[in-house]
Amino acid sequence: MSGDDMTVRTAKKSDYDKIAVLLNEYAKPPYNEPWKKSDAVDTLNYYAEVGKLLVAVIDKLIVGVVIFRIEFYNGEKKVMIEELIVGSNHQNKGIGKELMLAVEDYCKLNGIPYIWLITNIKANAYKFYKAVGYVNDKDTVFFSKRLI
């Protein structure tokens, strides 16, 4: 996708309702996590406080978002990708790659040497991240435990 067709910019609060619609991509397999609009907007407000939100825009339509935050770990800054979502009608057009490149540029400009992320191994995102140069850390395993 050429730069003339799409722009990546910092999200504005007025974008949150449109971004909330994108979060419903998680209602589909393998995630099966439908989002209520109010929960999505609350989540976006939270990440706007602790991180950054970048949107991909084509003809004034928000077609993708990346949400990330800066972590401090063992004396170094790292970026943690919280969400990368591209609307299903706009996938496989280079939008996700452009959003990730924007995060990488942010890291380079701010002296942040690493990007971390977690994804579902059954998701298309797993193959996407590998295709854009991310590697599966063989020494790290993600655990979870539901308490309530």
N, C-alpha and C positions, 0 to 999 in steps of 0.2 A: 504494500500500500504506500503510495507516495505521500510525502509530507503535505502536498497540496490538498489531498482528500481528507486528511485527518489531522487533528491537533491533540496534543496531550497537555493538560493544564491542571493546576491545583483546583480541587473541588471547592465550590462555594456552598454555603449553607442552603441557598436556594436550589441547589442540585440534589439535595438529599432525598426528596420524594422520588425522583427519577432513578437515583442509585438504588433506592429500596426495591424498586421493581426488578433490577438486575439481581439482587440477592435471592430472588425466587428461582434462579437457575439451580439453587441448591435443593429445590423441591423434587428435582429429577434424580433418577438413579445415577451413581451409586450412593448419593448422599441421603436422599429422601427426607430432607429437612425443610419443610415449608416455613416461610418467615411471615409473621404479621408485619404490616407496614410500620406500626408504632414501635415494635421491637427492632426493626431494621434501622429506623431513624435514631432510636436510642443508642444503638451500636455505633452508628456513624458519628453521632455527637461525642461518644466516648473516645473513639479513635482520632477524632479531630483534636481532642485535648492531649492525647498521649502519643500521637503519631502523625502521619501524613496521608492524605487521600489525593490521588491523581486520577483524572478521568480522561478517557478518549472520546473525542467529539467529532462527529461527521454531520455536516449540515444542521448544526445546532442540536443534534440528537446525541445523548450520552449512550455510547455503545459498549463501554468497558470501564472498569475501575480497578485500581490496585491500591490496597491499604497496607501500610507498613509502619513500623515503629523502630526506634533506635534502642538497642540494648547495650548495656555495659557488662562485659564478661571478661574476667581475668585481665583487666587492665586495657582492654581494647573495645572500641565501639563495633557493633555489628548491627545490621538491619535484619529484622524479622518480618517477612512477608506474612501478613495476616490473611489477606484475601486477594485473589486475582480472579476477576469475573469478566467475561465477554459474553454479551447476549448471544443466544444460540443462532440468531439470524446473521450474526457478524463474525462467527468463528471461522478459523482457517483462512483468514484474510490478512494476517500479520499484525492484528491489533494487540493481542496478548504480548507478542514479541516487542512491539513498540513501547508498551507499558513497562515491561521488564527492563528494556534499555533505558527508559527514563529513570527508573530506580537506580540502575547501575551508574548512570551519569551523576545522579544525586550523591551516590556513595563516593564516587571518584572526586567530585568537587569538595566533599566534606571529609576526605581522608578516612573513609570507612572501608576497611579491606575485605569484609565478608558480608554475604547475604545468606541468611538461613531461611528455610521454609519447610513446611510439613504438608504433604498431600496424600490423598487416598491412592493406594497402589492400583486400584481398579478404575480410577478416573482417567479420562483423556488427558487431564492435566499432568499426570505422571509422565506420559510419553512426551508431552509438550516441554516440560522442564528439562528433560534429558536432551531433547532436540535443540534447545537454546543454550546448552552448555553446562547445565547443573548436574552434579553427580550425587548419587546415593551414598551417604556416609555409611560405610560398612560397619563402623564401630558404634553407631548410635541407633537406639531403638526407642520409639515413642510408646509410652505406656499411658493408659487412662483407667480410671475407676469411677463409676457413677456412685455418688453417695446419697442422693435424694431421688 
